[in-house]
Amino acid sequence: MEESRLDRLEREISELKTKFKNDKPKKEKKPRAPSDYNTFMKNFISEQKTKLGTEYDHKAVFKAAAEQWSKKKQP
């Protein structure tokens, strides 16, 4: 019986995957320390969450945090 076109293409793709498979092991990444920006945003947002309670709006708080960070960084 003749092999269907779909079966033939699937077999070819499978062969190509094994042929071009990258056998190099991935390097283990070491976690980096958070930047000043990351630390500032984390603290600002958590303070606002506790301050605002149920009226907390992430989009508005994140925008305010970004504005505060910009002001803080200006000379």
N, C-alpha and C positions, 0 to 999 in steps of 0.2 A: 504494500500500500504506500502511496506517495505521501511524503511528509508534508503537513500543511504549512503554509507560509508563516503563520504565527508561531508554530512549534519550532520551525527552522530559525526564525529571528530570535526567539527566546534562547535557543541553544547557542547561537552565535554571541549573543550578549553575555551569556554566562561564561563562555570561553574567553571573551575579551576581558571580563572582570577579573578572572583568575590570572590572565596573562599580564595585565597592567596593575595588579594589586600591589600596593606599596607595602613591602615587608619590613620597612624600617620601624623600629619601636619608637613610640612617641616619647618625647622628653617629658619628664615629670616637672610640672610647673610649681614653683614655690609661691605661696601666697604673698602678695605685697602688703606692706603696711598702708593703712588708709592715708590719703593725702589730707592736707589742711582743709580743702574744700569738702571732702567726704565727711570729715569729722564735724565741720561747721554745720553742714546740711542735716546730718543725723541729729545733732543736738538741737538745732533750731526747730526742726519739724517735731521732734518728741516734746519739746517745751510747748509748742503751739497745740499739740494734741491734748495735753493735759490742761492747758489754759482754756481752750475753746470747748472741750467736751463734745457734746452732740452736734454742735454747730461747726465742727471741723470740716473744712473743704480742702482736700489735698491740693487741688489745682491752684487755689488762691494762696494757700500757705507756701507751696513750692515757689510760686511767683514772688511772694514777699521775701522768701529766703534768698532767692537769687538776687533780688534787688539789694538786700542787706549785705550779701557777700560782695557785690560790686562796690557798694559804698565803703565797705571795710577795706577793700583792696586798693582804693584810690589813694594817691599820696596826699 
